[in-house]
Amino acid sequence: MSSSSVRPILVVEDQDADYETVMRRLKKLSIEAPVHRCLGVDEVHDHLGRWKAGIAAMPMPALLVLDLKLPDGDGQELLVRMKSDESFKDIPVVVWSAVNDPAVQERCLKVGASEFRAKAADNTITDAAIDHMVHLWRQSTVL
């Protein structure tokens, strides 16, 4: 399957080190999925509007990896908006955050996150978490 015909992974992450960790692991796993990065909530809202209008330059993602602490908004609110919209509710969302609050984790899962992964003590994501994200992406691209 060529990468141009594969639905992308959308990574919503403002920290370069965290984004680079994901990219290194994907490369190590030989994942050729297109990966698109958004630095904040506003950028994702722009994409959502384009996808809904049918005018997006890239296909709707097969997986969204979402940080909660973003410079221009709250990732939880973005998650709620996506999961309440018929157009986007079936996109698997993996929340990965430094927020270590069980109530936040429970809320994210309750509103529709497929997974909640805490960042490691150094705020990076673990290889196991990325491996699981790849598994979700593969499932979504087959469906």
C-alpha positions as CSV (number, residue, x, y, z in Angstrom):
1,M,0.0,0.0,0.0
2,S,1.6,3.3,-1.0
3,S,1.8,6.0,1.6
4,S,-0.1,8.4,-0.6
5,S,-3.2,6.1,-0.4
6,V,-2.9,5.5,3.3
7,R,-4.9,7.6,5.8
8,P,-2.5,9.6,7.9
9,I,-1.7,9.7,11.6
10,L,-2.4,13.1,13.0
11,V,-0.2,14.0,16.0
12,V,-1.4,17.0,18.0
13,E,1.7,18.0,19.9
14,D,3.4,21.3,20.5
15,Q,6.6,19.9,22.1
16,D,9.3,19.1,19.5
17,A,11.0,16.4,21.6
18,D,7.7,14.5,22.0
19,Y,6.9,14.7,18.4
20,E,10.4,13.6,17.4
21,T,10.1,10.6,19.8
22,V,7.0,9.4,17.9
23,M,8.7,9.9,14.6
24,R,11.8,8.0,15.6
25,R,9.7,5.1,16.8
26,L,7.6,5.0,13.7
27,K,10.7,5.0,11.6
28,K,12.2,2.1,13.7
29,L,9.0,0.1,13.1
30,S,9.2,0.8,9.4
31,I,5.8,2.5,9.4
32,E,5.4,4.4,6.1
33,A,2.2,6.1,7.2
34,P,2.0,9.8,6.4
35,V,2.2,11.7,9.7
36,H,0.8,15.2,10.0
37,R,1.6,17.4,13.0
38,C,-0.7,20.0,14.4
39,L,0.8,22.3,17.1
40,G,-2.5,23.2,18.7
41,V,-6.3,23.2,18.9
42,D,-6.9,25.9,16.4
43,E,-5.0,24.1,13.7
44,V,-7.0,20.9,14.3
45,H,-10.3,22.9,14.2
46,D,-9.2,24.2,10.8
47,H,-8.7,20.6,9.5
48,L,-12.0,19.4,11.0
49,G,-13.8,22.2,9.1
50,R,-12.1,21.3,5.9
51,W,-12.8,17.6,6.3
52,K,-16.4,18.2,7.0
53,A,-16.7,20.5,4.0
54,G,-14.9,18.0,1.8
55,I,-12.2,20.5,0.9
56,A,-9.2,19.1,2.9
57,A,-5.9,18.8,1.2
58,M,-5.1,15.6,3.1
59,P,-7.4,12.6,3.9
60,M,-9.1,12.3,7.2
61,P,-6.7,10.7,9.7
62,A,-7.0,7.0,10.6
63,L,-5.6,7.9,14.1
64,L,-5.3,11.0,16.1
65,V,-2.6,11.2,18.9
66,L,-3.6,14.0,21.2
67,D,-1.7,15.9,23.9
68,L,-4.0,17.6,26.4
69,K,-1.9,20.6,27.3
70,L,-1.7,22.8,24.2
71,P,-0.7,26.4,23.9
72,D,-4.0,27.6,22.4
73,G,-6.5,25.4,24.1
74,D,-7.6,22.3,25.9
75,G,-7.1,18.9,24.3
76,Q,-10.0,17.5,26.4
77,E,-12.4,20.0,24.8
78,L,-11.1,19.1,21.3
79,L,-11.7,15.4,22.1
80,V,-15.3,16.1,23.3
81,R,-16.0,18.1,20.1
82,M,-14.7,15.4,17.8
83,K,-16.4,12.5,19.6
84,S,-19.8,14.4,19.5
85,D,-19.6,14.9,15.8
86,E,-20.8,12.1,13.5
87,S,-18.2,13.0,11.0
88,F,-15.3,12.3,13.3
89,K,-16.5,10.1,16.1
90,D,-15.1,6.9,14.6
91,I,-11.5,8.2,14.4
92,P,-9.5,6.5,17.2
93,V,-8.0,9.0,19.5
94,V,-5.1,8.2,21.7
95,V,-4.6,10.8,24.5
96,W,-1.0,11.1,25.6
97,S,-0.4,13.6,28.3
98,A,1.7,14.6,31.3
99,V,-1.6,15.1,33.1
100,N,-1.6,12.4,35.8
101,D,-5.1,12.9,37.1
102,P,-7.3,9.8,37.2
103,A,-10.4,12.0,36.8
104,V,-9.1,13.4,33.6
105,Q,-8.2,10.0,32.3
106,E,-11.6,8.7,33.2
107,R,-13.3,11.6,31.5
108,C,-11.3,11.2,28.3
109,L,-12.1,7.5,28.1
110,K,-15.7,8.2,28.9
111,V,-16.2,10.7,26.0
112,G,-14.6,8.3,23.5
113,A,-10.8,8.2,23.7
114,S,-9.5,4.8,22.6
115,E,-6.6,5.0,24.9
116,F,-5.1,7.2,27.5
117,R,-1.3,7.0,27.9
118,A,0.6,9.0,30.4
119,K,3.9,10.5,29.3
120,A,7.0,9.2,31.1
121,A,8.6,11.2,33.8
122,D,10.6,13.0,31.2
123,N,7.4,13.8,29.3
124,T,8.2,11.5,26.5
125,I,6.0,8.6,25.2
126,T,7.1,5.1,25.7
127,D,7.9,2.7,22.8
128,A,5.1,0.4,24.0
129,A,2.5,3.2,23.8
130,I,3.6,4.1,20.3
131,D,3.5,0.4,19.3
132,H,-0.1,0.3,20.5
133,M,-0.9,3.5,18.6
134,V,0.5,1.8,15.4
135,H,-1.8,-1.2,16.1
136,L,-4.8,1.1,16.3
137,W,-3.7,2.9,13.1
138,R,-3.3,-0.4,11.3
139,Q,-6.8,-1.5,12.4
140,S,-8.3,1.8,11.2
141,T,-6.7,1.7,7.8
142,V,-8.0,-1.8,7.1
143,L,-11.6,-0.9,8.0
